[in-house]
Amino acid sequence: MLVKNRFADGLDWADGLRQSKLGPPAYSTPFGAMFHADALDMLHSLPSDSIDLVMTSPPFALTRKKEYGNEPIERYIGWLMPFCLEIKRILKPTGSFVLDIGGSWVPGVPVRSIYHFALAVKLAEEFHLAQEFYWYNPARLPSPAEWVTVRRIRVKDSVNMVWWFSKSEYPKADNKRVLQPYSESMKSLLKSGYTAKKRPSGHDISENFSKDNGGAIPPNLIQIANTESNSYYLRACREREIKPHPARYPEALVKFFLDFLTDEDDLVYDPFGGSNVTGSACESSRRRWLATETTREYIEGSTFRFETPLFDSQANNKDSSRQNAAQTRSKS
């Protein structure tokens, strides 16, 4: 149950934050708390080796200024690194830092910026790059319009980089918890059996290939159509005349990394909380969570994610149907 302007009952694990200069949380539940605070203030208040996962999507470095406060490309890495160095300090030795970050274009020409790659190289000096992921959003609109829809000399940009960094070489992870359904061909193979042999490439496929492991190991390409249009969060924002956060990543993306990299009751922190998709995903996955956000209106809107209206299941099913339809169209 959400309470505002105080710590909820059951947040004994957050006792250290009660004495910090952060003040009471904007709201909290028995699983976590959202603070109206600068992320650096929160990071300085957290003890070393205390967080299992930091997952966030900071304001991207874009060529045009956005309302959520993105930094220009030329200053972006210098702006973000102080946060990242503190993230390294607060992570447990088995902890992970997952960073969703979009690309950008050089102003005025159809040339890509490499800022997000330069950032990854800089972060790799402090962290271990456990793996890079690619979040493919088939529903993303064609952009930049000048090069994609007007001059037709580029294709639409539909992929975000999701960098998975870790504090040690062996962070907590288990891909058995994120298995995907087998393809029809694999189901047929499991049913009819497979004769162990070498492929033309020279790979030796053993009899273990035909063992049913409960699902397929997922690739590092994650396809999620970000098509939220009629969710309770957006409807509540419209009804109460609160501007929704304009750059939200899907809860399914957070859920993947929660399942992959954390256990129940682990502690997750999102320094750039926005509409608190991370906290909401943690709440439903029984992970403890903390979030910070500097814009009060985004915090107020984010409370709607913790309401449980009885009539919302139908809307969620509609959103899911739209997402599945978009994914089907992208494959056809």
Secondary structure, 3 states (H helix, E strand, C coil): CCEECCCCCCCHHHHHHHCCCCCCCCEECCCEEEEECCHHHHHHHCCCCCEEEEEECCCCCCCCCCCCCCCCHHHHHHHHHHHHHHHHHHEEEEEEEEEEECCCECCCCCCECCHHHHHHHHHCCCCEEEEEEEEECCCCCCCCHHHHHHCCCCCCCCEEEEEEEECCCCCCCCHHHHCECCCHHHHHHHHHCCCCEECCCCCEECHHHHCCCCCECCCCEEECCCCCCCCHHHHHHHHCCCCCCCCCCCHHHHHHHHHHHCCCCCEEEECCCCCCHHHHHHHHHCCEEEEEECCHHHHHHHHHHHCCCCCHHHHHHHHHHHHHHHHHHHHC
